[in-house]
């Protein structure tokens, strides 16, 4: 079972990512609710792996921080798959849309196509949540991954700068959840 503080931090990160993904998805003329749902669920695999592996997953997470490695690479090395993959499998079982499943599966992947607009919105939503301090782990922003997302969505860094205060204001409305 997760520690209450970790669960609350992950929830705030999920909500912030959902709000960010919704915002960026809407900027492309798409349904913001779809962006919100994908962003909200993007790290569901962390919760599932934490429940399934308990202390082992906690140690794995700690190890990645101590070694300065990404959680994804540590997960793949130790478990043979990532939280993104685990979350996508769970969403498949739940019958969510293939676009949402693909967004969750690829929210750490640079290998996106022009059709991966939802995944790109989730990447930018996740990056914005980290930037605003809504994160369950310290991590550097992956500028290469963000550049791929910008390109797919047809956005630029100016779009991000203008979006940050809007997203922050929306997230702060839900800060007590």
VOVEXMI-371185 format. One record per residue (C-alpha): residue number from 1; x, y, z; residue in three letters. Coordinates in nm, 2 decimals. Example, Ala and Ser with C-alpha at 12.3 -4.5 7.8 and 13.67 -1.06 7.14 Angstrom:
2
1;1.23;-0.45;0.78;ALA;
2;1.37;-0.11;0.71;SER;
This chain:
177
1;0.00;0.00;0.00;UNK;
2;0.12;0.35;-0.09;UNK;
3;0.22;0.61;0.18;UNK;
4;-0.05;0.87;0.21;UNK;
5;0.19;1.16;0.11;UNK;
6;0.31;0.97;-0.20;UNK;
7;-0.05;0.90;-0.30;UNK;
8;-0.15;1.26;-0.25;UNK;
9;0.16;1.38;-0.45;UNK;
10;0.08;1.14;-0.73;UNK;
11;-0.28;1.25;-0.74;UNK;
12;-0.18;1.62;-0.76;UNK;
13;0.07;1.53;-1.04;UNK;
14;-0.20;1.34;-1.23;UNK;
15;-0.45;1.62;-1.20;UNK;
16;-0.19;1.88;-1.31;UNK;
17;-0.09;1.66;-1.60;UNK;
18;-0.45;1.62;-1.70;UNK;
19;-0.51;1.99;-1.69;UNK;
20;-0.20;2.06;-1.89;UNK;
21;-0.27;1.78;-2.15;UNK;
22;-0.63;1.91;-2.18;UNK;
23;-0.50;2.26;-2.25;UNK;
24;-0.24;2.16;-2.51;UNK;
25;-0.49;1.92;-2.68;UNK;
26;-0.75;2.20;-2.70;UNK;
27;-0.48;2.42;-2.87;UNK;
28;-0.49;2.17;-3.16;UNK;
29;-0.87;2.20;-3.19;UNK;
30;-0.93;1.86;-3.01;UNK;
31;-1.16;1.76;-2.72;UNK;
32;-0.99;1.88;-2.40;UNK;
33;-1.17;1.62;-2.20;UNK;
34;-0.99;1.34;-2.39;UNK;
35;-0.66;1.52;-2.31;UNK;
36;-0.76;1.55;-1.94;UNK;
37;-0.84;1.18;-1.91;UNK;
38;-0.52;1.07;-2.08;UNK;
39;-0.31;1.30;-1.87;UNK;
40;-0.49;1.20;-1.55;UNK;
41;-0.42;0.83;-1.62;UNK;
42;-0.07;0.86;-1.77;UNK;
43;0.11;0.73;-1.46;UNK;
44;-0.15;0.47;-1.36;UNK;
45;0.12;0.21;-1.42;UNK;
46;0.33;0.35;-1.13;UNK;
47;0.03;0.29;-0.90;UNK;
48;-0.02;-0.06;-1.03;UNK;
49;0.34;-0.15;-1.00;UNK;
50;0.36;0.00;-0.65;UNK;
51;0.06;-0.21;-0.55;UNK;
52;0.19;-0.53;-0.72;UNK;
53;0.56;-0.50;-0.61;UNK;
54;0.54;-0.29;-0.30;UNK;
55;0.88;-0.23;-0.14;UNK;
56;1.06;-0.36;-0.45;UNK;
57;0.91;-0.09;-0.66;UNK;
58;0.99;0.17;-0.40;UNK;
59;1.35;0.06;-0.39;UNK;
60;1.36;0.06;-0.77;UNK;
61;1.23;0.42;-0.77;UNK;
62;1.49;0.52;-0.51;UNK;
63;1.77;0.35;-0.70;UNK;
64;1.69;0.54;-1.02;UNK;
65;1.70;0.87;-0.83;UNK;
66;2.03;0.78;-0.65;UNK;
67;2.19;0.68;-0.98;UNK;
68;2.06;0.98;-1.17;UNK;
69;1.88;0.76;-1.42;UNK;
70;1.54;0.78;-1.56;UNK;
71;1.27;0.57;-1.38;UNK;
72;1.18;0.42;-1.72;UNK;
73;1.53;0.29;-1.79;UNK;
74;1.55;0.14;-1.44;UNK;
75;1.21;-0.02;-1.47;UNK;
76;1.30;-0.18;-1.80;UNK;
77;1.63;-0.30;-1.67;UNK;
78;1.48;-0.45;-1.35;UNK;
79;1.13;-0.55;-1.45;UNK;
80;1.16;-0.59;-1.83;UNK;
81;0.89;-0.33;-1.89;UNK;
82;0.79;0.02;-1.78;UNK;
83;0.51;0.19;-1.58;UNK;
84;0.39;0.33;-1.92;UNK;
85;0.36;-0.02;-2.06;UNK;
86;0.19;-0.15;-1.74;UNK;
87;-0.06;0.15;-1.75;UNK;
88;-0.14;0.09;-2.11;UNK;
89;-0.21;-0.28;-2.04;UNK;
90;-0.45;-0.19;-1.76;UNK;
91;-0.63;0.07;-1.97;UNK;
92;-0.66;-0.19;-2.25;UNK;
93;-0.83;-0.42;-2.00;UNK;
94;-1.06;-0.14;-1.90;UNK;
95;-1.16;-0.08;-2.26;UNK;
96;-1.04;0.28;-2.30;UNK;
97;-0.99;0.43;-2.64;UNK;
98;-0.69;0.31;-2.84;UNK;
99;-0.57;0.68;-2.86;UNK;
100;-0.57;0.71;-2.48;UNK;
101;-0.39;0.38;-2.44;UNK;
102;-0.13;0.48;-2.70;UNK;
103;-0.08;0.82;-2.52;UNK;
104;-0.02;0.64;-2.19;UNK;
105;0.21;0.39;-2.35;UNK;
106;0.41;0.65;-2.53;UNK;
107;0.43;0.94;-2.28;UNK;
108;0.81;0.89;-2.24;UNK;
109;0.88;0.79;-2.60;UNK;
110;1.04;1.01;-2.87;UNK;
111;0.92;0.77;-3.14;UNK;
112;0.59;0.93;-3.21;UNK;
113;0.42;0.99;-3.54;UNK;
114;0.22;1.29;-3.65;UNK;
115;-0.09;1.10;-3.55;UNK;
116;0.02;1.09;-3.18;UNK;
117;-0.13;1.43;-3.09;UNK;
118;-0.28;1.30;-2.77;UNK;
119;0.05;1.15;-2.65;UNK;
120;0.23;1.48;-2.74;UNK;
121;-0.03;1.67;-2.53;UNK;
122;0.03;1.44;-2.24;UNK;
123;0.41;1.48;-2.27;UNK;
124;0.37;1.86;-2.25;UNK;
125;0.12;1.83;-1.97;UNK;
126;0.35;1.60;-1.78;UNK;
127;0.65;1.84;-1.84;UNK;
128;0.44;2.14;-1.73;UNK;
129;0.33;1.96;-1.41;UNK;
130;0.70;1.88;-1.33;UNK;
131;0.80;2.24;-1.41;UNK;
132;0.53;2.37;-1.17;UNK;
133;0.65;2.14;-0.89;UNK;
134;0.37;1.88;-0.91;UNK;
135;0.58;1.57;-0.93;UNK;
136;0.63;1.25;-0.73;UNK;
137;1.00;1.24;-0.83;UNK;
138;1.27;1.50;-0.91;UNK;
139;1.35;1.48;-1.27;UNK;
140;1.50;1.71;-1.53;UNK;
141;1.27;1.82;-1.81;UNK;
142;1.34;1.61;-2.12;UNK;
143;1.39;1.89;-2.38;UNK;
144;1.43;1.64;-2.66;UNK;
145;1.10;1.47;-2.58;UNK;
146;0.93;1.81;-2.55;UNK;
147;1.07;1.92;-2.89;UNK;
148;0.91;1.61;-3.05;UNK;
149;0.58;1.70;-2.88;UNK;
150;0.60;2.06;-2.99;UNK;
151;0.66;1.96;-3.35;UNK;
152;0.37;1.71;-3.35;UNK;
153;0.13;1.97;-3.21;UNK;
154;0.26;2.25;-3.42;UNK;
155;0.35;2.45;-3.11;UNK;
156;0.66;2.63;-3.00;UNK;
157;0.83;2.74;-2.67;UNK;
158;0.64;3.07;-2.68;UNK;
159;0.32;2.86;-2.67;UNK;
160;0.45;2.69;-2.36;UNK;
161;0.56;3.01;-2.19;UNK;
162;0.21;3.15;-2.25;UNK;
163;0.04;2.83;-2.14;UNK;
164;0.22;2.79;-1.80;UNK;
165;0.04;3.06;-1.61;UNK;
166;-0.30;2.95;-1.75;UNK;
167;-0.23;2.59;-1.65;UNK;
168;-0.10;2.69;-1.31;UNK;
169;-0.41;2.90;-1.24;UNK;
170;-0.64;2.60;-1.34;UNK;
171;-0.43;2.36;-1.13;UNK;
172;-0.44;2.58;-0.82;UNK;
173;-0.82;2.57;-0.83;UNK;
174;-0.80;2.20;-0.76;UNK;
175;-0.51;2.22;-0.52;UNK;
176;-0.71;2.09;-0.22;UNK;
177;-0.84;1.78;-0.39;UNK;
